[in-house]
Amino acid sequence: MKSPVTLLSSFFDDVKRLEPSVKGTDRDIITIGSRFENEGYGFLSVALTALCDALDKGLSLGCFTCPTNFSKVRGGALPKFLSGLLCEVFDTKTGHLLEQPNVGVVKCLREGLRMFKKVQLTANRSKKLEKQAVAKFVETDDYITRFIPCARKVSFLRAVSKVVLHDLDDFEVDEILYKHGPGGVAEKLKANRKWVSLREGLRNDSSLAFLLGFDSQILSDRGGYDLATSYSGLPLFESYEFHKNSSQHHTTSGIAKLLVVPKDATSLRTITAEPVVKQFFQQGLNTHLRDKISRCGVLSLCLALTDQSENQKLALEGSLNDKYSTLDLSSASDLLSTNVVCDAFHTRTRFLNLAFMSRSAFVDTGTSGIIELQKFAGMGNALTFPVQSVVFALLAICGILELEGREPSYVNVKRAARRVRVFGDDIIVDTSSSHSVVEWLTSFGLKVNQKKSFLGGFFKESCGVDAYKGYDVTPVYVRHEPFFTGWDPSKLSSLVSTCNQFWMRGLYKTSDTLRRTIEGLIKLPLVSRNSASIGWHSRVDTSIAQKWDEKLQRLVFRGYVVESCKQDDNIVDDSAALLKSLVTAKVRDSRLSDIDKYGRQARVYSIDDKHLERSVARFKTRIRPRWVPANAGN
């Protein structure tokens, strides 16, 4: 495959087969080839995405508005490009949504228009967007300092927050499960080196050692480790006003580092790499907060921070009867101010103090230097996701209660929570209260993404599911150039997955075109959809068995598996090695004691026998041949 136009040509051949009444697709392929030659990937990832945004808004609002970079048909409202497909959904002259639009065509349109939305950026394009992302991070922080919410709304939010998370402050220090996360840290340390740095940080800050539940003996070189039995003598404060000045609470040292990571072909996302001691602190508080949310009689009704399925189900239901509105926030974490977090947790002062003590008050942005954060935290902070989810849920509840003129009592708050669903910045509320919720969100400095928010109509989008009239119309994304050369395990695995998704959707020629490109590099077997091996899927969900494993008593076949690469990472400090062993054992014991919602034992938490000598190398994988089970449909 020499060009993505080849893949799109195959896709339109599939469209002809699936929708034989559609005309003009041959002309559309010529247009795609011509514009790609002149505009490159900008046409596929930017222009076509803009046209799909217009399609989505037209489905929601009932009228199509043609983007400016597409010429219209003479005397009509639709663009010449793809007019044969669009006229199956909208009236050619007026642009109004047809009384019975062709849902199959809607799905085809969205597949083609968004196919390359998330393709990997070129180096030049990435560098330009990186500067924009950093500038936006700094700009949002400046915006927060100038935004003052209404005092009446602040008072109402505090009243609502009083009836949730009653036991958030009820814990002993040795109950919190502090641990290291899988991500990178500001110091750019390997996984095991984090433990050495952590031990040094605890030795240099005795108050922090108590906060983490360790006895002061660990600060000495004798290497004794005991959990603290008391919480006395800690520098905690009763008033949340303490947090308004971040320079007062540098309990842990270090400055976070701003990083830019891929989001899609049109934008990049900023995250913060936190200092190693702070992220250890944050991970424990993150686990504690999530546990309390799951046990809260109110928030458990609208938050499930490890499960997006409820949001996805409601999006599908809302697209069928317009009962629910889906909201998406722009730069959600970047616009979450310290003030609104303090207001939402103002009666839970013990947790609030710990959250701010673990927070990085300063971030090194690189081009803009070191800045003091006015936002609560960047996305790299382990507390950001659960904290913002709680804040957004409380604001949505406030909007519902104010609209109905109800007081923030426990019964009323609980009733309102049943009409809200939040997962990060994806929010779903009753359509009848959506405008009030939007007003509450914006009154605290947050911005609703108009392109991805659908307050009315039969198109909804939430947590990766796009829905129209009860049908899932989520497209398949090609995340890497389909004509890549070389041996890159992550790209290969991604393209194989994309190829299989096309096949399962009936886009057989599209899938076959991509498959032939991949098999120019490697021959892959037929595998079950639940197999850990890379390979091709089939509708009957089967695989080819090659032999019988006498030891494990099962059929197996020779397949390819993507594995993480290991690196030498020896902990030379005995005290740090003991610290890791004890903390890791505590995490393991906690996970083994977990029971899922169906009463089944949680998956066994395994530890590498040589975990003190080596660690997983981030972003490095390899493909290895392995004998894997030939279990079809399991």
C-alpha positions as CSV (number, residue, x, y, z in Angstrom):
1,M,0.0,0.0,0.0
2,K,1.7,3.2,-1.2
3,S,-0.9,5.7,0.0
4,P,-3.9,6.0,2.5
5,V,-6.0,6.8,-0.6
6,T,-5.7,3.1,-1.5
7,L,-7.3,2.1,1.8
8,L,-10.1,4.7,1.4
9,S,-10.7,3.4,-2.2
10,S,-11.2,-0.1,-0.7
11,F,-13.5,1.3,1.9
12,F,-15.7,3.0,-0.8
13,D,-15.8,-0.3,-2.6
14,D,-17.3,-1.8,0.6
15,V,-19.7,1.1,0.8
16,K,-21.0,0.3,-2.7
17,R,-21.6,-3.3,-1.6
18,L,-23.3,-2.3,1.7
19,E,-25.3,0.6,0.3
20,P,-25.9,-0.2,-3.5
21,S,-28.3,2.7,-3.9
22,V,-25.7,5.3,-3.2
23,K,-24.2,7.1,-6.3
24,G,-21.1,9.2,-6.9
25,T,-18.5,7.3,-4.8
26,D,-16.1,7.0,-7.8
27,R,-16.1,10.8,-8.1
28,D,-15.5,11.1,-4.4
29,I,-12.4,8.8,-4.6
30,I,-11.0,11.1,-7.3
31,T,-11.6,14.1,-5.1
32,I,-9.9,12.4,-2.1
33,G,-6.8,11.6,-4.3
34,S,-6.6,15.1,-5.6
35,R,-6.9,16.8,-2.3
36,F,-4.6,14.4,-0.5
37,E,-1.9,15.1,-3.2
38,N,-2.2,18.9,-2.4
39,E,-3.0,18.9,1.3
40,G,-1.5,15.7,2.6
41,Y,-2.7,14.2,5.8
42,G,-4.1,17.5,6.8
43,F,-7.1,16.7,4.4
44,L,-7.6,13.3,5.9
45,S,-7.2,14.2,9.6
46,V,-8.4,17.8,9.7
47,A,-10.7,18.6,6.8
48,L,-12.6,15.2,6.9
49,T,-12.9,15.4,10.7
50,A,-14.4,18.9,10.4
51,L,-16.9,17.5,7.9
52,C,-17.8,14.7,10.3
53,D,-18.2,17.2,13.1
54,A,-20.8,19.0,10.9
55,L,-22.5,15.6,10.2
56,D,-22.7,14.9,14.0
57,K,-24.2,18.4,14.7
58,G,-26.6,18.0,11.9
59,L,-27.8,14.7,13.3
60,S,-28.2,16.3,16.7
61,L,-29.7,19.7,15.7
62,G,-31.7,18.5,12.7
63,C,-30.0,20.6,10.1
64,F,-26.6,20.3,8.3
65,T,-24.2,23.2,8.0
66,C,-21.6,22.8,5.3
67,P,-18.0,23.5,6.5
68,T,-16.3,26.4,4.6
69,N,-13.5,24.3,3.0
70,F,-16.0,22.2,1.0
71,S,-18.0,23.6,-2.0
72,K,-21.7,23.1,-2.1
73,V,-23.9,21.6,-4.8
74,R,-25.5,24.2,-7.0
75,G,-28.6,25.6,-5.2
76,G,-28.2,23.2,-2.3
77,A,-27.0,23.0,1.3
78,L,-24.8,19.9,1.0
79,P,-21.2,19.7,-0.2
80,K,-20.5,18.2,-3.6
81,F,-18.1,15.8,-1.9
82,L,-19.9,12.8,-0.6
83,S,-23.3,14.3,-1.7
84,G,-24.4,10.8,-2.8
85,L,-24.1,9.6,0.7
86,L,-25.2,12.8,2.5
87,C,-28.4,13.0,0.5
88,E,-29.5,9.7,2.2
89,V,-29.4,11.5,5.5
90,F,-30.2,15.2,4.8
91,D,-32.3,17.1,2.3
92,T,-30.1,18.2,-0.6
93,K,-31.6,21.7,-0.9
94,T,-32.4,22.7,2.7
95,G,-30.0,20.5,4.7
96,H,-32.7,19.5,7.0
97,L,-32.5,16.0,8.5
98,L,-34.7,13.5,6.6
99,E,-37.7,12.1,8.4
100,Q,-36.2,8.6,8.0
101,P,-32.5,9.0,7.5
102,N,-30.5,5.9,6.4
103,V,-28.6,4.8,9.6
104,G,-26.4,2.5,7.5
105,V,-25.2,5.4,5.5
106,V,-24.6,7.4,8.7
107,K,-22.3,4.6,10.0
108,C,-20.5,4.5,6.6
109,L,-20.0,8.2,6.6
110,R,-18.5,8.3,10.1
111,E,-16.3,5.3,9.3
112,G,-14.8,7.1,6.3
113,L,-14.6,10.6,7.6
114,R,-13.0,9.7,11.0
115,M,-10.7,6.9,9.7
116,F,-7.6,9.0,10.0
117,K,-8.5,11.3,12.8
118,K,-6.1,9.8,15.2
119,V,-3.2,8.9,12.9
120,Q,0.2,9.4,14.3
121,L,1.5,13.0,13.7
122,T,4.6,13.8,11.6
123,A,7.6,15.3,13.4
124,N,7.1,18.8,12.0
125,R,3.3,18.9,12.8
126,S,3.9,17.4,16.3
127,K,6.5,20.1,17.1
128,K,4.1,22.9,16.1
129,L,1.2,21.4,18.2
130,E,3.5,20.9,21.1
131,K,4.1,24.6,21.4
132,Q,0.4,25.2,21.2
133,A,-0.4,22.7,23.9
134,V,2.2,24.2,26.3
135,A,0.9,27.7,25.6
136,K,-2.7,26.5,26.3
137,F,-1.6,24.9,29.6
138,V,-0.1,28.2,30.8
139,E,-3.1,30.2,29.4
140,T,-5.7,28.2,31.3
141,D,-3.7,28.7,34.5
142,D,-3.8,32.4,34.0
143,Y,-7.6,32.2,33.2
144,I,-8.2,30.5,36.5
145,T,-6.7,33.4,38.5
146,R,-9.1,35.9,36.9
147,F,-12.2,33.8,37.4
148,I,-14.4,34.3,40.5
149,P,-17.5,32.1,40.9
150,C,-20.8,33.4,42.3
151,A,-20.8,33.3,46.1
152,R,-24.3,31.9,46.2
153,K,-23.3,29.0,44.0
154,V,-20.2,28.4,46.1
155,S,-22.3,28.2,49.2
156,F,-24.8,25.8,47.5
157,L,-21.9,23.5,46.4
158,R,-20.5,23.4,49.9
159,A,-23.9,22.4,51.2
160,V,-24.2,19.6,48.7
161,S,-20.7,18.3,49.4
162,K,-21.5,17.9,53.1
163,V,-23.8,15.0,52.4
164,V,-21.3,12.9,50.5
165,L,-18.1,11.0,51.4
166,H,-18.9,11.0,55.2
167,D,-16.1,8.6,56.0
168,L,-13.4,10.1,53.8
169,D,-11.5,11.4,56.8
170,D,-11.9,8.1,58.8
171,F,-8.8,6.2,58.3
172,E,-5.5,5.1,60.0
173,V,-2.3,6.0,58.2
174,D,-1.3,2.3,57.9
175,E,-4.6,1.6,56.1
176,I,-3.8,3.6,53.0
177,L,-2.1,1.6,50.2
178,Y,0.7,3.9,49.0
179,K,2.5,2.6,45.9
180,H,4.4,3.7,42.8
181,G,2.4,4.0,39.6
182,P,3.4,2.6,36.2
183,G,4.2,6.0,34.6
184,G,7.3,8.1,34.5
185,V,8.4,10.6,37.1
186,A,10.0,14.1,36.9
187,E,13.4,12.7,37.8
188,K,13.3,10.2,34.9
189,L,14.0,7.2,37.1
190,K,13.8,3.5,36.3
191,A,11.2,1.6,38.2
192,N,13.5,0.3,40.9
193,R,15.4,3.5,41.2
194,K,12.2,5.1,42.3
195,W,12.4,3.1,45.6
196,V,15.9,4.4,46.3
197,S,14.8,7.9,45.7
198,L,11.7,7.4,47.8
199,R,13.8,6.2,50.7
200,E,16.0,9.2,50.4
201,G,13.0,11.5,50.3
202,L,11.5,9.9,53.5
203,R,14.8,10.2,55.3
204,N,15.0,13.9,54.5
205,D,11.4,14.6,55.6
206,S,10.3,13.0,58.8
207,S,6.8,14.6,58.8
208,L,6.2,13.0,55.4
209,A,7.3,9.6,56.8
210,F,4.6,9.9,59.4
211,L,2.0,10.9,56.9
212,L,2.8,7.8,54.8
213,G,2.4,5.6,57.9
214,F,6.1,4.7,58.5
215,D,7.9,4.9,61.8
216,S,10.8,7.4,62.0
217,Q,13.2,4.5,62.4
218,I,13.2,4.0,58.7
219,L,15.0,7.3,58.3
220,S,18.1,5.8,59.8
221,D,20.6,3.6,58.0
222,R,19.7,0.7,60.2
223,G,16.9,-0.2,57.8
224,G,14.2,-1.0,60.3
225,Y,10.6,-0.7,58.9
226,D,7.5,-0.5,61.0
227,L,4.2,1.2,60.3
228,A,3.4,4.2,62.5
229,T,0.7,3.5,65.1
230,S,-0.3,7.1,65.7
231,Y,-1.1,10.2,63.8
232,S,0.0,12.7,66.4
233,G,2.3,15.6,65.7
234,L,1.4,16.0,62.0
235,P,1.1,19.4,60.5
236,L,-2.6,19.3,59.5
237,F,-4.9,22.3,59.4
238,E,-8.6,22.6,60.2
239,S,-9.5,25.3,57.7
240,Y,-9.5,24.8,54.0
241,E,-8.5,28.4,53.5
242,F,-5.0,27.2,54.2
243,H,-4.8,25.8,50.7
244,K,-5.5,29.0,48.9
245,N,-1.8,29.9,49.2
246,S,0.2,27.0,47.8
247,S,3.5,28.4,49.0
248,Q,2.5,27.5,52.5
249,H,2.5,23.7,52.0
250,H,5.7,22.3,50.5
251,T,5.6,19.1,52.5
252,T,7.4,17.2,49.8
253,S,10.2,18.4,47.6
254,G,10.5,18.6,43.8
255,I,8.9,20.3,40.8
256,A,6.7,18.5,38.3
257,K,7.7,18.5,34.7
258,L,5.3,19.2,31.8
259,L,5.1,16.6,29.1
260,V,3.2,16.6,25.8
261,V,1.7,13.3,24.6
262,P,-0.3,12.3,21.4
263,K,-4.1,12.8,21.5
264,D,-5.2,12.8,17.9
265,A,-4.0,14.2,14.5
266,T,-5.2,17.7,15.4
267,S,-4.0,18.2,18.9
268,L,-1.7,17.0,21.7
269,R,-2.4,16.5,25.4
270,T,-0.3,17.9,28.3
271,I,0.4,15.8,31.3
272,T,2.7,16.3,34.3
273,A,5.5,14.0,35.4
274,E,5.3,14.2,39.1
275,P,8.3,14.0,41.5
276,V,8.8,10.5,42.7
277,V,7.9,11.0,46.4
278,K,4.8,13.0,45.5
279,Q,3.4,10.5,43.1
280,F,3.9,7.7,45.7
281,F,1.9,9.9,48.1
282,Q,-0.8,10.6,45.4
283,Q,-1.2,6.9,44.4
284,G,-2.2,6.0,48.0
285,L,-4.7,8.8,48.3
286,N,-6.1,7.9,44.9
287,T,-6.8,4.4,46.0
288,H,-8.3,5.6,49.3
289,L,-10.6,8.1,47.5
290,R,-11.8,5.6,44.9
291,D,-12.6,3.1,47.7
292,K,-14.7,5.7,49.6
293,I,-16.5,6.7,46.4
294,S,-17.5,3.1,45.8
295,R,-18.9,2.9,49.4
296,C,-20.7,6.3,49.3
297,G,-24.5,6.1,49.2
298,V,-24.7,9.1,46.8
299,L,-21.6,9.1,44.6
300,S,-21.7,5.4,44.0
301,L,-24.9,6.0,42.1
302,C,-23.2,8.3,39.5
303,L,-19.5,7.4,39.6
304,A,-17.8,4.1,38.6
305,L,-14.2,5.2,37.9
306,T,-13.0,1.8,36.5
307,D,-16.1,1.1,34.4
308,Q,-17.2,3.2,31.4
309,S,-20.0,0.8,30.4
310,E,-22.8,2.7,32.2
311,N,-21.9,5.9,30.4
312,Q,-21.9,4.0,27.1
313,K,-25.2,2.3,27.8
314,L,-26.8,5.7,28.6
315,A,-25.4,7.2,25.5
316,L,-27.1,4.5,23.4
317,E,-30.3,4.9,25.3
318,G,-30.2,8.7,25.1
319,S,-29.8,8.5,21.3
320,L,-32.9,6.3,21.1
321,N,-35.3,8.6,23.1
322,D,-33.4,11.8,23.7
323,K,-33.8,11.2,27.5
324,Y,-30.2,12.0,28.2
325,S,-27.7,14.7,27.2
326,T,-24.0,13.9,26.8
327,L,-21.5,16.7,27.8
328,D,-17.8,16.9,27.2
329,L,-15.5,19.4,28.8
330,S,-12.6,21.2,27.1
331,S,-9.3,21.1,29.1
332,A,-11.2,19.7,32.0
333,S,-8.3,19.1,34.4
334,D,-6.5,22.3,33.3
335,L,-9.5,24.4,34.3
336,L,-10.1,22.7,37.6
337,S,-9.0,25.4,40.1
338,T,-7.7,24.8,43.6
339,N,-10.7,26.9,44.8
340,V,-13.4,24.6,43.5
341,V,-11.6,21.5,44.8
342,C,-11.5,23.2,48.3
343,D,-15.1,24.0,48.1
344,A,-16.1,20.5,47.1
345,F,-14.0,18.9,49.9
346,H,-14.2,21.7,52.5
347,T,-15.7,19.5,55.2
348,R,-13.2,16.7,54.6
349,T,-10.2,18.7,55.9
350,R,-7.9,15.7,56.7
351,F,-8.1,14.3,53.2
352,L,-7.9,17.8,51.7
353,N,-4.7,18.6,53.5
354,L,-3.1,15.4,52.4
355,A,-4.2,16.0,48.8
356,F,-2.6,19.4,48.8
357,M,0.5,18.2,50.6
358,S,1.0,15.6,47.8
359,R,0.2,18.1,45.1
360,S,3.0,19.7,42.9
361,A,2.6,23.4,43.4
362,F,5.1,24.2,40.7
363,V,5.6,22.8,37.1
364,D,8.5,23.2,34.8
365,T,6.9,23.9,31.4
366,G,10.1,24.1,29.5
367,T,9.6,27.0,27.0
368,S,7.6,29.1,29.5
369,G,9.8,28.3,32.5
370,I,8.6,27.2,36.0
371,I,5.1,28.4,36.9
372,E,3.1,28.2,40.1
373,L,-0.1,26.2,39.4
374,Q,-3.5,27.8,40.0
375,K,-5.2,24.6,38.7
376,F,-5.5,21.7,41.1
377,A,-3.1,19.5,39.2
378,G,-2.1,18.3,35.7
379,M,-3.3,14.9,34.4
380,G,-0.1,13.2,35.7
381,N,-1.2,13.6,39.3
382,A,-2.8,10.3,40.3
383,L,-5.6,12.2,42.2
384,T,-6.7,14.4,39.3
385,F,-9.1,11.9,37.7
386,P,-11.1,10.9,40.8
387,V,-11.1,14.4,42.2
388,Q,-12.3,16.0,39.0
389,S,-15.0,13.3,38.7
390,V,-16.3,14.1,42.2
391,V,-16.3,17.8,41.5
392,F,-18.1,17.5,38.2
393,A,-20.7,15.1,39.7
394,L,-21.4,17.5,42.6
395,L,-21.8,20.5,40.1
396,A,-24.2,18.4,38.0
397,I,-26.2,17.6,41.1
398,C,-26.3,21.2,42.1
399,G,-27.6,22.1,38.7
400,I,-30.5,19.6,39.0
401,L,-31.4,20.7,42.5
402,E,-31.4,24.4,41.7
403,L,-33.5,23.8,38.6
404,E,-36.1,22.0,40.7
405,G,-35.9,24.4,43.6
406,R,-34.9,21.7,46.1
407,E,-32.8,22.0,49.2
408,P,-29.5,20.1,49.3
409,S,-30.7,17.5,51.8
410,Y,-29.4,13.9,51.7
411,V,-32.6,12.5,50.2
412,N,-32.7,15.2,47.5
413,V,-29.0,14.9,46.6
414,K,-29.3,11.1,46.4
415,R,-32.4,11.5,44.1
416,A,-30.5,13.9,41.8
417,A,-27.4,11.6,41.7
418,R,-29.5,8.9,40.1
419,R,-30.0,11.3,37.1
420,V,-26.2,11.9,36.6
421,R,-23.4,9.7,35.3
422,V,-19.8,11.0,35.3
423,F,-16.6,9.4,34.1
424,G,-13.8,12.0,34.1
425,D,-14.9,14.8,31.8
426,D,-17.6,12.7,30.2
427,I,-20.9,13.7,31.8
428,I,-24.4,12.4,31.2
429,V,-27.5,14.1,32.7
430,D,-31.3,14.3,32.0
431,T,-32.0,16.3,28.9
432,S,-34.5,18.4,30.9
433,S,-31.8,19.6,33.3
434,S,-28.8,19.8,30.8
435,H,-28.9,23.5,30.4
436,S,-28.9,24.1,34.1
437,V,-25.9,21.7,34.5
438,V,-24.0,23.5,31.7
439,E,-24.6,26.8,33.5
440,W,-23.3,25.4,36.8
441,L,-20.2,24.0,35.1
442,T,-19.3,27.2,33.3
443,S,-20.0,29.3,36.4
444,F,-17.0,27.6,38.1
445,G,-14.7,28.4,35.1
446,L,-15.1,25.1,33.2
447,K,-15.7,25.1,29.5
448,V,-18.2,22.8,27.7
449,N,-16.9,21.5,24.4
450,Q,-19.6,22.4,22.0
451,K,-18.3,20.1,19.2
452,K,-18.5,17.0,21.4
453,S,-21.5,17.9,23.6
454,F,-25.0,17.0,22.5
455,L,-27.8,18.4,24.6
456,G,-30.7,17.4,22.3
457,G,-31.4,15.3,19.3
458,F,-30.7,11.7,18.6
459,F,-26.9,11.7,18.3
460,K,-24.9,11.2,21.6
461,E,-21.3,10.6,22.4
462,S,-19.8,9.4,25.7
463,C,-16.7,7.4,26.8
464,G,-15.8,6.3,23.3
465,V,-19.2,5.3,22.1
466,D,-21.0,7.3,19.3
467,A,-24.7,6.5,19.1
468,Y,-27.5,7.5,16.8
469,K,-31.1,6.4,17.3
470,G,-30.0,3.5,19.4
471,Y,-27.3,2.3,17.0
472,D,-23.6,2.2,17.7
473,V,-22.0,4.3,15.0
474,T,-18.5,4.5,16.5
475,P,-15.9,4.5,13.8
476,V,-12.7,2.4,13.6
477,Y,-9.5,4.6,13.8
478,V,-6.4,3.9,11.9
479,R,-3.8,5.1,14.4
480,H,-0.6,4.5,12.3
481,E,0.2,5.0,8.7
482,P,-1.0,1.9,6.9
483,F,2.1,1.8,4.6
484,F,4.7,1.9,7.3
485,T,8.0,0.0,6.8
486,G,10.2,-1.6,9.5
487,W,9.4,-3.8,12.5
488,D,7.6,-1.9,15.2
489,P,5.6,-4.2,17.5
490,S,3.2,-1.6,18.9
491,K,2.3,-0.3,15.4
492,L,2.0,-3.8,14.0
493,S,-0.3,-4.9,16.9
494,S,-2.4,-1.7,16.4
495,L,-2.8,-2.2,12.7
496,V,-3.7,-5.9,13.1
497,S,-6.4,-4.9,15.6
498,T,-7.7,-2.2,13.2
499,C,-7.8,-4.8,10.4
500,N,-9.8,-7.2,12.5
501,Q,-12.3,-4.5,13.5
502,F,-12.9,-3.7,9.8
503,W,-13.5,-7.4,9.1
504,M,-16.0,-7.8,11.9
505,R,-17.9,-4.8,10.7
506,G,-18.3,-6.3,7.2
507,L,-15.7,-4.0,5.6
508,Y,-14.1,-6.9,3.9
509,K,-12.2,-5.3,1.1
510,T,-10.9,-2.6,3.5
511,S,-9.7,-5.2,5.9
512,D,-8.1,-7.3,3.1
513,T,-6.2,-4.3,1.8
514,L,-4.7,-3.6,5.2
515,R,-4.1,-7.3,5.8
516,R,-2.1,-7.7,2.6
517,T,0.1,-4.8,3.6
518,I,0.8,-6.4,7.1
519,E,1.4,-9.9,5.7
520,G,4.2,-8.4,3.5
521,L,6.1,-8.2,6.8
522,I,4.8,-11.1,8.8
523,K,2.5,-14.1,8.3
524,L,-0.1,-14.4,11.1
525,P,-2.3,-17.3,12.1
526,L,-6.1,-17.4,12.6
527,V,-6.8,-16.8,16.3
528,S,-9.7,-16.6,18.7
529,R,-10.9,-13.0,19.5
530,N,-9.9,-13.6,23.2
531,S,-6.5,-14.9,22.4
532,A,-3.4,-13.1,23.7
533,S,-1.7,-13.9,20.3
534,I,-1.6,-11.5,17.4
535,G,-3.6,-12.9,14.5
536,W,-6.6,-12.7,12.3
537,H,-10.2,-13.0,13.7
538,S,-13.1,-14.7,12.1
539,R,-16.9,-14.4,12.5
540,V,-17.1,-18.0,13.9
541,D,-14.4,-17.1,16.4
542,T,-12.1,-20.0,15.9
543,S,-8.4,-20.8,15.8
544,I,-6.2,-23.5,14.3
545,A,-4.7,-26.0,16.7
546,Q,-1.3,-27.5,15.8
547,K,-0.6,-29.9,18.7
548,W,-1.8,-31.3,22.0
549,D,0.1,-30.0,25.1
550,E,0.6,-33.1,27.3
551,K,1.6,-31.1,30.3
552,L,-1.3,-28.7,30.3
553,Q,-3.8,-31.0,28.6
554,R,-5.0,-28.6,26.0
555,L,-4.7,-27.8,22.3
556,V,-2.1,-25.1,21.4
557,F,-0.7,-23.4,18.3
558,R,2.4,-21.4,17.5
559,G,1.5,-17.7,17.6
560,Y,3.1,-14.3,18.1
561,V,2.8,-12.4,21.4
562,V,3.7,-8.8,22.2
563,E,5.8,-8.7,25.3
564,S,7.3,-5.9,27.3
565,C,11.1,-5.7,27.3
566,K,12.9,-6.0,30.6
567,Q,15.9,-3.9,31.6
568,D,18.7,-4.3,34.2
569,D,17.6,-2.3,37.2
570,N,19.2,-3.5,40.4
571,I,18.4,-2.0,43.7
572,V,21.8,-1.6,45.4
573,D,20.4,0.0,48.5
574,D,19.3,-2.8,50.9
575,S,16.9,-0.5,52.8
576,A,15.2,0.5,49.5
577,A,14.9,-3.1,48.5
578,L,13.3,-4.0,51.8
579,L,10.9,-1.0,51.5
580,K,9.8,-2.2,48.0
581,S,9.4,-5.8,49.2
582,L,7.2,-4.8,52.1
583,V,5.0,-2.3,50.2
584,T,4.7,-4.7,47.2
585,A,3.6,-7.5,49.5
586,K,1.0,-5.2,51.1
587,V,-0.4,-4.3,47.7
588,R,-0.5,-8.0,46.7
589,D,-2.3,-9.0,49.9
590,S,-4.8,-6.2,49.4
591,R,-5.6,-7.3,45.8
592,L,-5.9,-11.0,46.7
593,S,-8.5,-10.0,49.3
594,D,-10.6,-8.1,46.8
595,I,-13.9,-9.8,45.6
596,D,-15.5,-8.5,42.5
597,K,-19.2,-7.6,42.2
598,Y,-20.1,-11.2,41.2
599,G,-18.4,-12.7,44.3
600,R,-15.4,-14.0,42.4
601,Q,-11.9,-13.8,43.7
602,A,-9.8,-11.1,42.0
603,R,-7.1,-12.1,39.5
604,V,-3.9,-13.3,41.2
605,Y,-1.4,-10.5,41.6
606,S,1.9,-11.9,40.4
607,I,5.4,-10.6,41.2
608,D,8.5,-11.3,39.2
609,D,11.0,-13.4,41.1
610,K,13.8,-11.0,40.0
611,H,11.9,-7.8,40.6
612,L,14.8,-6.4,42.7
613,E,17.2,-6.9,39.8
614,R,15.2,-5.9,36.7
615,S,12.1,-3.9,35.7
616,V,9.9,-3.3,32.6
617,A,11.3,-0.9,30.1
618,R,8.7,1.7,29.3
619,F,7.5,2.0,25.6
620,K,9.7,-0.9,24.6
621,T,8.0,-4.1,23.3
622,R,9.0,-7.1,21.2
623,I,7.2,-9.8,19.3
624,R,8.0,-13.3,20.3
625,P,6.7,-16.7,19.0
626,R,5.0,-18.7,21.7
627,W,2.8,-21.8,22.1
628,V,-0.6,-20.4,23.1
629,P,-3.9,-22.0,23.9
630,A,-6.2,-22.7,20.9
631,N,-9.4,-22.0,22.9
632,A,-12.1,-20.7,20.6
633,G,-14.8,-18.6,22.1
634,N,-13.3,-18.6,25.6
